[in-house]
Amino acid sequence: MDLPPVAATTVGSFPRPGWLGRRERNDIVFLLEGGALREAQDDATALSLHEQAMLGLDLVTDGEQRRVGFINHLLGGLDGVDLVNRRMREIRRKVGNARLVPRIVGRIGRGQRSMISEVEFARAHTELPLKMSVPGPMTVVDTTVDEFYGDEAALAMDLATALNLELLDMQAAGCDVLQIDEPAMTRYHEKVRAYGARALDRCLEGITVPTIVHLCYGYPGTGDPQHEYEYPELLDALMETRIGGFSLEFARSGYDPAILERCAGRLIMFGCVDPGDSPLEPVEVVASRIRAALDYVEPDHLLVAPDCGLMTLSREMARQKAALVVLAAREVRLAV
């Protein structure tokens, strides 16, 4: 994989075209079925890859155009999960954040191959380095109702074993960077220490391409702060794992990038653009955030991105936010 210093990328998701589906909260309702839907998803993925290349991103994703949601998409390929008869539960340690979630009804195992064909399609439609993501074990535990295990750690480890097989296939299919999305880790530091870090390590056995864990606080919104639980102690725990790097949010949080001193030698995907439906920040503001990160991270270890996925935006706003990352990265790169 050949990336420039201070490479520009995104967390992963982009809005779906109106002809493909409509968004309800953080899920997608597709407007087609069967073969017509698969064809439309292919077209939307190819279009997303083309648009990212035209914008100048250095590391692209498939735009997550095929996903109803980032959890259930993968769970559809696992044994032991009931996606049909879902139940309500609060997630992310947030009162009032109740969702209909899948049920764990049997031992987790890898069923059908759920992601490899998506990597192969994306790889065939871009020559740029490719990054794709899966939800991590802790976040799946937090977004399901367990009716089988009665033991979160045991469930997380079986999920990690299944995810590891998925990631190994994604690596073999040509994915250059693998990302594990773990918003639950930012909410449950005690569970990270109890079993989450161990489960993350199990996901990575045999993986040789660069890996990143996205420590997300959730899609942007108004009202409550994005971060009630802070990064530093979480980073200390995860530095004990084999994860290759961390995706961290700095634009909305206002965190001091000095916390990146804890991550010496790892890749940093530095969130430097607000991913919400907000006015574009000036290029110089974003560039100054990136320069501050370079006080603690070597240029060839720094990727820059919006804080979170861009799925909640209009397509035009998402393009503008991604283009802003590219412009700021190029401005900073001239002086590196």
C-alpha positions in Angstrom: 0.0 0.0 0.0 1.4 3.3 -1.1 0.0 6.3 0.8 1.4 9.8 1.0 2.2 11.4 4.4 -0.9 13.0 6.0 -3.1 10.8 3.8 -6.7 11.9 3.3 -9.5 9.3 3.9 -13.0 9.0 5.5 -14.3 6.8 8.3 -16.3 4.9 5.7 -20.0 5.7 5.1 -21.4 8.0 2.5 -25.1 8.9 1.8 -27.0 6.6 -0.5 -28.4 8.0 -3.7 -32.1 8.7 -3.6 -32.8 6.1 -6.2 -31.2 3.4 -3.9 -32.8 4.0 -0.5 -34.0 6.4 2.1 -32.6 6.9 5.6 -34.6 6.3 8.8 -32.5 7.4 11.8 -29.2 5.5 11.2 -30.6 2.7 9.1 -31.4 2.5 5.4 -34.7 1.4 3.8 -33.9 0.2 0.3 -36.4 0.9 -2.5 -35.7 -2.2 -4.6 -35.6 -5.9 -4.1 -33.8 -9.0 -5.4 -31.6 -8.7 -8.5 -32.6 -5.1 -9.1 -31.4 -4.1 -5.6 -28.1 -5.9 -6.1 -27.6 -4.2 -9.4 -28.4 -0.8 -7.9 -26.0 -1.5 -5.0 -23.3 -2.3 -7.4 -23.9 0.9 -9.3 -24.0 3.0 -6.1 -20.7 1.4 -4.9 -19.0 2.0 -8.2 -20.2 5.6 -8.2 -19.0 6.2 -4.6 -15.6 4.9 -5.4 -15.4 7.1 -8.5 -16.5 10.2 -6.6 -14.0 9.6 -3.8 -11.2 9.3 -6.5 -12.4 12.5 -8.2 -12.4 14.3 -4.8 -8.7 13.3 -4.3 -9.0 10.9 -1.3 -5.9 8.8 -0.9 -7.5 5.9 0.9 -11.1 5.0 -0.3 -13.9 2.9 1.0 -16.9 1.3 -0.7 -19.1 4.0 0.9 -21.0 1.3 2.7 -23.7 1.5 0.0 -24.9 -2.0 0.5 -25.6 -1.7 4.2 -28.9 -1.3 5.9 -26.9 -0.5 9.1 -23.4 -1.1 10.1 -24.3 -3.9 12.7 -27.0 -5.9 11.0 -25.2 -6.1 7.7 -22.5 -8.3 9.0 -24.7 -10.2 11.5 -26.8 -11.5 8.5 -23.8 -13.7 7.7 -23.5 -15.3 11.1 -25.1 -18.3 12.7 -26.9 -17.9 16.0 -28.4 -14.5 15.2 -32.1 -13.7 14.7 -32.5 -10.5 12.7 -36.2 -10.9 12.2 -37.7 -11.2 15.6 -35.9 -8.2 17.2 -36.3 -6.7 20.7 -35.9 -3.3 22.2 -32.9 -2.4 24.3 -31.0 0.7 25.2 -27.5 0.8 23.7 -24.3 2.8 24.2 -25.0 3.3 27.9 -27.4 6.1 27.0 -30.8 6.4 28.7 -33.5 6.9 26.0 -31.3 5.5 23.2 -33.5 2.4 22.7 -33.4 0.5 19.5 -34.9 -2.7 18.0 -31.9 -5.0 17.9 -31.2 -8.6 16.8 -31.3 -11.5 19.3 -28.5 -14.0 20.0 -30.4 -17.3 19.9 -27.6 -19.8 19.5 -23.8 -20.3 19.4 -22.2 -17.7 17.1 -20.5 -19.2 14.0 -19.6 -17.9 10.6 -22.3 -18.9 8.2 -22.4 -17.5 4.6 -19.6 -15.4 3.3 -20.9 -11.9 3.9 -18.2 -9.4 3.0 -15.6 -11.0 0.7 -17.7 -10.4 -2.5 -18.0 -6.8 -1.5 -14.3 -6.4 -1.2 -13.7 -8.1 -4.5 -16.2 -5.8 -6.2 -14.7 -2.7 -4.7 -11.1 -3.9 -5.5 -12.1 -4.5 -9.1 -13.5 -0.9 -9.4 -10.6 1.1 -7.9 -6.8 1.1 -8.2 -6.6 3.3 -5.0 -5.8 1.8 -1.6 -9.0 0.4 -0.1 -10.2 0.4 3.5 -13.3 -1.5 4.7 -14.8 -2.0 8.1 -16.7 -4.4 10.3 -18.4 -3.8 13.7 -16.3 -5.0 16.6 -17.2 -7.7 19.2 -18.0 -5.2 22.0 -20.3 -3.2 19.8 -22.1 -6.2 18.6 -22.6 -7.3 22.2 -24.0 -3.9 23.0 -26.4 -3.9 20.0 -28.0 -7.3 20.5 -30.1 -9.1 23.1 -28.3 -12.2 24.4 -30.8 -15.1 24.9 -28.2 -17.9 24.7 -24.8 -17.2 26.3 -25.6 -15.4 29.6 -21.9 -14.3 29.5 -20.8 -11.2 27.6 -17.2 -12.2 27.5 -18.0 -15.7 26.0 -20.3 -14.1 23.4 -17.6 -11.5 22.6 -14.9 -14.1 22.1 -17.1 -16.2 19.8 -17.9 -13.1 17.8 -14.2 -12.3 17.6 -13.5 -15.7 16.2 -16.1 -15.3 13.5 -14.9 -11.8 12.7 -11.4 -13.0 12.4 -12.4 -15.4 9.7 -14.2 -12.6 7.9 -11.2 -10.3 8.2 -8.8 -12.9 6.9 -10.9 -13.3 3.8 -11.2 -9.5 3.3 -7.4 -9.3 3.6 -7.0 -12.1 1.0 -9.5 -10.4 -1.3 -7.3 -7.3 -1.5 -8.4 -4.9 1.3 -5.4 -2.7 2.1 -6.6 -1.5 5.5 -9.1 -3.2 7.8 -11.1 -1.1 10.2 -13.0 -2.4 13.3 -15.8 0.0 14.4 -16.1 0.0 18.2 -18.3 2.8 19.5 -19.2 0.7 22.5 -15.5 0.9 23.7 -15.8 4.6 24.3 -18.8 3.9 26.6 -17.7 0.9 28.6 -14.0 1.2 29.6 -14.5 -1.4 32.4 -15.7 -3.9 29.8 -12.7 -3.1 27.5 -10.4 -4.1 30.4 -12.5 -7.2 31.3 -12.8 -8.7 27.8 -13.0 -6.1 25.0 -9.3 -5.7 24.5 -8.8 -9.5 24.5 -11.6 -9.9 21.9 -10.1 -7.2 19.7 -6.8 -9.1 19.7 -8.6 -12.3 18.8 -10.1 -10.5 15.7 -6.6 -9.7 14.5 -4.9 -13.2 14.6 -3.2 -13.7 11.3 -3.9 -10.3 10.0 -0.9 -8.6 8.4 -2.4 -5.5 6.6 -2.7 -2.3 8.7 -5.6 -2.3 11.1 -7.5 0.6 12.8 -10.1 0.6 15.5 -12.6 3.4 15.2 -13.4 4.7 18.7 -16.6 6.5 17.7 -18.9 8.5 20.0 -21.7 8.1 17.6 -23.2 10.1 14.7 -23.3 13.8 15.4 -26.4 15.5 16.8 -27.5 18.2 19.0 -28.0 18.3 22.8 -25.8 16.0 24.9 -22.0 16.1 24.5 -20.4 13.7 22.1 -18.1 12.4 24.8 -19.0 11.5 28.4 -16.1 9.0 28.7 -12.6 10.1 27.8 -10.1 8.6 25.5 -6.9 8.5 27.6 -7.5 5.4 29.8 -9.1 3.6 26.8 -6.0 4.2 24.7 -3.8 2.9 27.5 -5.7 -0.4 27.6 -5.7 -0.8 23.8 -2.0 -0.1 23.4 -1.6 -3.5 25.0 -3.2 -5.1 22.0 -1.9 -5.7 18.5 -4.2 -3.2 16.8 -2.3 -1.1 14.3 -3.9 2.2 14.9 -6.8 4.3 16.3 -9.5 6.4 14.6 -10.2 9.3 17.0 -12.5 12.3 17.0 -11.0 15.7 17.5 -13.1 18.2 15.5 -16.3 18.1 17.7 -14.7 16.9 20.9 -12.1 19.7 21.1 -9.6 17.2 22.6 -6.0 18.2 23.0 -4.0 16.2 20.5 -1.4 15.8 23.2 -3.2 12.6 24.1 -1.7 11.1 20.9 1.6 10.8 22.8 0.0 7.6 24.3 -0.2 6.1 20.8 3.5 6.1 19.8 4.3 3.9 16.8 0.6 3.4 15.8 -1.4 4.8 12.9 -3.7 7.6 13.8 -6.8 8.3 11.8 -7.3 11.9 13.0 -10.9 13.2 13.0 -10.4 16.9 12.0 -13.7 17.8 10.3 -17.2 18.0 11.9 -19.3 15.3 10.2 -22.6 16.9 11.1 -24.9 19.0 9.0 -23.0 22.2 9.9 -21.3 24.9 7.9 -18.0 23.9 6.4 -15.1 24.9 8.6 -12.4 27.1 6.9 -9.6 25.1 5.4 -7.1 26.9 7.6 -8.9 25.8 10.7 -8.8 22.2 9.7 -5.2 22.5 8.6 -4.2 23.9 12.0 -5.8 20.9 13.7 -3.7 18.6 11.5 -0.5 20.6 12.3 -1.2 20.3 16.0 -1.5 16.5 15.6 1.9 16.4 13.8 3.5 17.6 17.0 2.8 14.0 18.3 2.5 11.8 15.2 4.9 11.2 12.4 3.5 12.3 9.0 3.6 8.8 7.5 1.6 7.5 10.5 -1.1 10.2 10.2 -4.4 9.7 8.2 -6.9 12.6 8.3 -10.7 12.2 8.1 -14.0 13.6 9.3 -14.7 12.6 12.9 -17.3 10.0 11.9 -19.2 8.6 8.9 -20.9 10.9 6.5 -24.1 8.9 5.9 -26.4 11.3 7.7 -25.6 14.2 5.4 -26.9 15.2 1.9 -24.8 13.8 -0.9 -23.5 17.3 -1.7 -22.6 18.1 1.9 -20.8 14.8 2.2 -18.8 15.6 -0.9 -17.9 19.0 0.5 -16.8 17.6 3.8 -14.6 15.0 2.2 -13.1 17.6 -0.2 -12.3 19.8 2.8 -10.3 16.9 4.3 -8.4 16.6 1.0 -7.7 20.3 0.7 -6.4 20.6 4.3 -4.3 17.5 4.0 -2.6 18.8 0.8 -2.0 22.2 2.4 -0.2 20.6 5.4 1.6 18.1 3.2 3.4 20.9 1.3 5.3 21.8 4.5 6.1 18.3 5.6 
